[in-house]
């Protein structure tokens, strides 16, 4: 029996009394992945990206471990909910236009102390001030540095289109704008290098592309390390008591942690290890989050049909954004249909061993987006479900 077939047997036994579709988290794999993130961070605290987990119980579990500190949230409404739930260090990773949320933040001392908002433009400060509705609390602010690699005089850009603040001087100018403005305080700098942390450099069957990615990422790391250090020095000249400098992501933890200017690392996807994180030379993890769909038809030899399955991930549409049939091994999509809204045909010799009611286990392409499809996660230890916990959706929250 292969390790994967042994996992399939465990998961089938653990969930035998449950009806599929369902989602699980293998706690042994989850904890092992958490330990690996801490090891790679080399002593710097790991801030957990909540969008990659989307389950309060599992956020609490990982934050209870040594080496983790604080959350990185994805909307202001989520940030406020987490702060009201007892999480006392929440960094909102994206600018917001939630006026009601800002009014609530500015009126509540507990929320204002727990939540840090992201800005990269003075106009965002204007929006917050206009939304205060009489609230006088000082709003904690983090400045975002653009990490993109620019080549050929800026004619070539590699990296996500996020902050407009590319140069250390522009970041420092914004810090001065905030410092002059009553009601705000700069406490942090964030620089997320998604083109390094979120792009696999060892894609199966693509050796030339993988080599090109590794060369690009090496150049990007060198350029960013110098520019980030200069940007942090420039901001600290304005804000000497800067609390944190956040960087990194699951795919770049050890590289970012090696920079003296960075004080903490952001990561989250590495806890669940979705399929997009299979293609890295720098680390290996264990798939921890899976979902099961039941076989409901047997259309013919080498074919079964499962219920549901059309759960694509965000990003540029393509095959790499689809969930992958994982257990049993040897199943694939029909190229004429793919994963469907209500049913999904699967092809392969393994289909002939599946009966009506059997499960096929899938891995999602990305991490937390899986939780937008399921109300609960069944937590598996060994061959037993030891707890069932709600996702954000199960608690009535879908923030985007």
Order of alpha helices (4+ residues) and beta strands (2+ residues): alpha-beta-alpha-beta-alpha-beta-alpha-beta-alpha-alpha-beta-alpha-beta-beta-beta-alpha-beta-alpha-alpha-beta-alpha-beta-alpha-beta-beta-beta-beta-beta-beta-beta-beta
